[in-house]
């Protein structure tokens, strides 16, 4: 309870993220939750009723006392349409070649992001994905949860439609990707929640 006022002071999600990292036993997650994903939460209704920045609680959830702060609200989609330019590093023979490919990646990204270059044209020229490069990099509609977490979080929760981003997929398939959401269908109200939690430990 002594931290409640400090928790409430944060004015944006990044403030809540730092606070949670310093003081909470549960890490901050960028995911936006609709009500169906919060069915087991004892405060699910309150989280949708209060304004952004409001703190709900304290309340008991299992063996943990929690404060829940609504960091942001937005409408989210069940699926989004995505195109990407894949840079495959699986067959790169040495570090010098890898460095050269990273420079190419950076150059293509800047041409699209800063100079508003034609994404489809760059995909057709530079993408290592033979399946999609002939379609301008279009991979079609992606359902929420279909991709790994970092990819999923970007296209559904963090990224803006029409803006290009670089995703590091080296750990999953030794590649980097320039990704862009081209279409979405926002249909569900969702909340991003920061939790300040402390487990009850018997004395």
N, C-alpha and C positions, 0 to 999 in steps of 0.2 A: 504493500500500500504506500510505503514511503516514496516509491518511484513513480507513482501514478501521474503526478503533476508533470514530472520531467518527461514522461512518456507522451503525454498529451501535447507538449510544447512543439514537437516536431511538425514542420509545416509541409513536408513532402515525403514521398516514399523513401528517398535516400536517407533522410534523417531517421526514419523508423528502422531502416535496415541497420544503420550504425548502432542505434540504441539496443536493438535486439541482439546484435552480435556481441556487444559489450556485457549485457546484463541477463539475457534470457537463456533458458535451457533448450529452447526450440529455435532453430535458425529461421531467418526471414526467407520467404519464398515469393517470387514474382507472380505466381499463378493467380488468375482471377477465378473465383468460385461462384457458380450459380447455386441456387438453393438445393438442387439435386445432389451436389457434391458436399453439402454441409448437413446432410440429413441427421448425422449423429451428433451434431453440435447442439448443446443446450441453449445457445444464444443465437441460433441461425436467423430467427425472425428479427431480432433486434439489429443485427448487422445490416439488414436491408432497410430498416426504418430510420436509422440515425444518419446524420450528415457525415461527409468525409472529414476525417480528423477526430471524430468522436471516439471515446474509449468506453467499452462495455465491460462491466465487471467491477470488482473481482467476482469470479464464479468458480465453482468446483467442477472439474471435468475428470472423472475417474479419480486418480490419486494425485492430481495436479491442480494447483490454484493458478488461474489465468486472468490476465487482462487482454482484451482483444481490441485492437484499434483498426478502424477502417482507413486504410492508407489511400485508397482510390476506388472509384466506381466506373464501370464502362459497360457498354453493350458488347457481347462477344458472339462469335459465330461457331457453329458446329463444324464447319469446314471452310477452307480458304483455297483459292487457286494460286499456284506458285509457279514461277519459272526460275531457273538457276543455270549458272555457268560453272561447270565442275572442272577443277584442276586436280588431276590424279597424280599423286606422288608415289604410287606403289611401284612404278617401273623406272623411277628416276635413278640413274646409276651411281651418282656421287653427290657430295655436298655442294660442289660448284654448280652442278646442274639444278639442284634443288633451290639454291640461292637465285639462280637466273629465273626459275619458274615463279618464285615468290615475287620477284621484281615485275614479271609480266602480270601476275595477279593484281599487284598494287596499281600498276599502270592502267589495266582494264577497269578496275574498280573506280579509280579517280576519273577516268573518261566518262563513265556512266553516272557517277554520283555528282561530280563537280561540273563536268562539261555537258551533262545531259545527253550523252551519247545513246545511240540506238541499242538497247539491251539485246533485242533479237538478233541484230547483225553481229554483235560481239559474240553471242552464244554460238551462232553458226560458224564463226571463224575460229574461236578459241576453246570451246567446251570439249572436254574429253569424254562426254557422255554421248555415244553414238546414237542412242535411242531418242534423245530429245533435241540434239543440236539442230536437226533439220526442221524442228518445230519452234525455233527461236528460244529453246531452253524450257518450253512449257512442259511441266510434269503433271498438269491437271489439278483436280481438286484433292486436297489433303485433309483427312479427318483429324480432329483433335486427338492427340495421343498416338497417332500413327508413326510419327518420327521420334527420334531420341529426344531427351528432355531439353537440351540446349537449343536444338532446332525448333522443337515444338513451342518452347517459351518465347522464342523470337517471333515466329510468324503469327502466333495467336495473342500474345500478351504485351510484348515489348515493341515490336516493329510497327511502322506506319505503312499503310497501303501505298504502293508506288515508289517507296524509297528502297534503295539497294543496301544490302548488308553483307558482310563477310562472315561466314560460319566456318569455324575450325572443326572439321570432322576427321582429323588425322587419327584419333584414337579408335574410331569405329571402322573406317575404311581407307585410311591413309590419303585423305583428300581435303581440299579446301573448296568452298563454294561461295559464289556471289549469288545472293538470293533476293528475290523480290516478290511480294504479294501483289497480285494483279486484280483480284476480285475477292469479295467476302460478302456474307449475308448476316450482319449483326442482328441477332434476334432474342438474346437472353441477357437480362440484367445480371451483372456479376460484381463481386467485391474482391478487392485485394486486402488481405488482413495480415497485420503484424501481431504476433502473440508475445506477450511477456509472461513467461510461465516459470513456476517453481514447484518442484516435486515435493510432496509431503513425505518427510522422512521421520519415522518414529524415533523419539528420544530414548 
